[in-house]
């Protein structure tokens, strides 16, 4: 029974890491696609 609990903990940790990766990827893409052109215009 303890092995099942450890597997579930590992799965939850893996899901948390995946969620964080996706969150950061979305923020970076948003910054490049939406905010990037505005920033470039203000520098020129």
Long-range contacts (C-beta under 8 A, 24 or more apart in sequence): none
